[in-house]
């Protein structure tokens, strides 16, 4: 386990509010912050690849719970941005919302990212951090296999502890006789 980001101490609006894996780009995460900013992170290095932003007039109404969807097949995501009402109305129907489409392959910096992703396919299928890439049946099968292995390991550990206790009792009896 490694730390990808530290908790902010002074600027609490920079706290991470949501994280979403970009399944079409293995090893990449979208990170949403409380101040409304959004970054793409390579978890293998760990480093920020780039940042995204809504147009200046738009913002996230609820930055700590952004409304977004990440495509499973394509390196893109949709993010809802809201145009604030000039009259400061409290009615949510008065807020104009727009969906913004971010195609990660359209950015010159990111166009080769899907071809040159950092984490090899073999590591993705073996690593629990990327289990969401696998189909549900495979994930369930792996989960059950790991649980079975843990049970076997626990049984072996209990058996080993019992042997050590018996040996300890035997040594205590021999010491008592002397």
ZIRA-V558708 format. One record per residue. N is the residue number from 1. PHI is phi in whole degrees, 0 to 359 (none if undefined). OMEGA is omega in degrees with one decimal (NA if undefined). Layout:
# ZIRA-V558708
{{N,PHI,OMEGA} {N,PHI,OMEGA}}
This chain:
# ZIRA-V558708
{{1,none,177.1} {2,228,-179.1} {3,276,178.7} {4,269,-179.3} {5,208,177.9} {6,274,175.5} {7,287,179.8} {8,290,-179.7} {9,259,-176.6} {10,273,-174.5} {11,253,-176.3} {12,293,177.8} {13,289,176.8} {14,266,178.5} {15,288,178.3} {16,287,-178.8} {17,255,-178.8} {18,209,178.1} {19,225,179.6} {20,222,175.6} {21,289,174.4} {22,262,-171.6} {23,296,178.4} {24,285,176.8} {25,236,-176.1} {26,305,179.6} {27,89,-179.5} {28,249,178.1} {29,234,168.0} {30,266,-178.5} {31,241,179.0} {32,257,-178.5} {33,250,-178.5} {34,298,179.5} {35,277,177.8} {36,93,179.4} {37,280,-173.7} {38,216,-178.5} {39,226,174.2} {40,254,-177.1} {41,241,171.1} {42,269,-174.9} {43,284,180.0} {44,287,-173.6} {45,271,-47.2} {46,290,179.6} {47,209,177.6} {48,281,-179.9} {49,275,179.4} {50,196,178.5} {51,237,178.5} {52,237,178.7} {53,210,172.4} {54,283,173.1} {55,304,-172.8} {56,305,-176.9} {57,283,-179.0} {58,258,175.5} {59,209,175.3} {60,272,-179.1} {61,298,179.3} {62,238,-175.1} {63,298,-179.0} {64,281,176.4} {65,216,-176.1} {66,292,178.3} {67,260,-175.2} {68,209,173.3} {69,214,179.7} {70,250,179.9} {71,291,178.4} {72,280,-175.5} {73,267,-172.7} {74,243,179.0} {75,282,179.1} {76,207,174.9} {77,209,176.8} {78,247,-179.8} {79,224,178.8} {80,275,174.7} {81,240,-177.4} {82,244,177.3} {83,267,-176.1} {84,296,179.0} {85,282,-178.5} {86,293,-176.3} {87,273,179.6} {88,57,178.6} {89,290,179.2} {90,272,-179.3} {91,281,-177.6} {92,292,178.5} {93,288,-180.0} {94,281,-177.8} {95,278,177.3} {96,274,-179.6} {97,247,175.7} {98,224,173.7} {99,260,179.3} {100,250,-177.2} {101,258,177.9} {102,245,177.2} {103,263,-174.6} {104,293,178.5} {105,280,-178.4} {106,279,179.6} {107,273,-178.3} {108,306,-179.4} {109,293,-173.1} {110,253,-172.3} {111,298,179.6} {112,266,-175.6} {113,298,-178.1} {114,291,179.0} {115,276,-174.3} {116,245,-178.7} {117,297,-169.5} {118,289,-172.1} {119,262,-179.8} {120,295,-179.7} {121,303,-178.3} {122,299,179.1} {123,294,-179.0} {124,296,-176.9} {125,285,-179.8} {126,267,-173.8} {127,271,-179.0} {128,295,-178.6} {129,295,-178.4} {130,246,-178.6} {131,297,-178.7} {132,295,178.5} {133,287,-177.1} {134,280,174.7} {135,295,-175.9} {136,302,-179.0} {137,299,179.1} {138,296,-179.9} {139,297,178.5} {140,296,179.7} {141,299,178.8} {142,296,179.6} {143,300,-179.8} {144,295,177.8} {145,298,179.6} {146,295,177.8} {147,296,179.1} {148,296,178.1} {149,297,178.1} {150,295,178.4} {151,296,177.9} {152,299,-179.5} {153,295,179.2} {154,297,179.0} {155,296,178.3} {156,296,179.2} {157,295,178.0} {158,296,178.3} {159,298,179.0} {160,296,178.4} {161,297,178.8} {162,297,177.0} {163,298,179.6} {164,296,177.7} {165,298,179.0} {166,298,179.2} {167,295,178.1} {168,298,177.6} {169,298,178.4} {170,298,178.3} {171,295,178.8} {172,296,178.8} {173,296,179.2} {174,295,177.6} {175,294,-179.8} {176,293,179.9} {177,290,-177.5} {178,282,NA}}
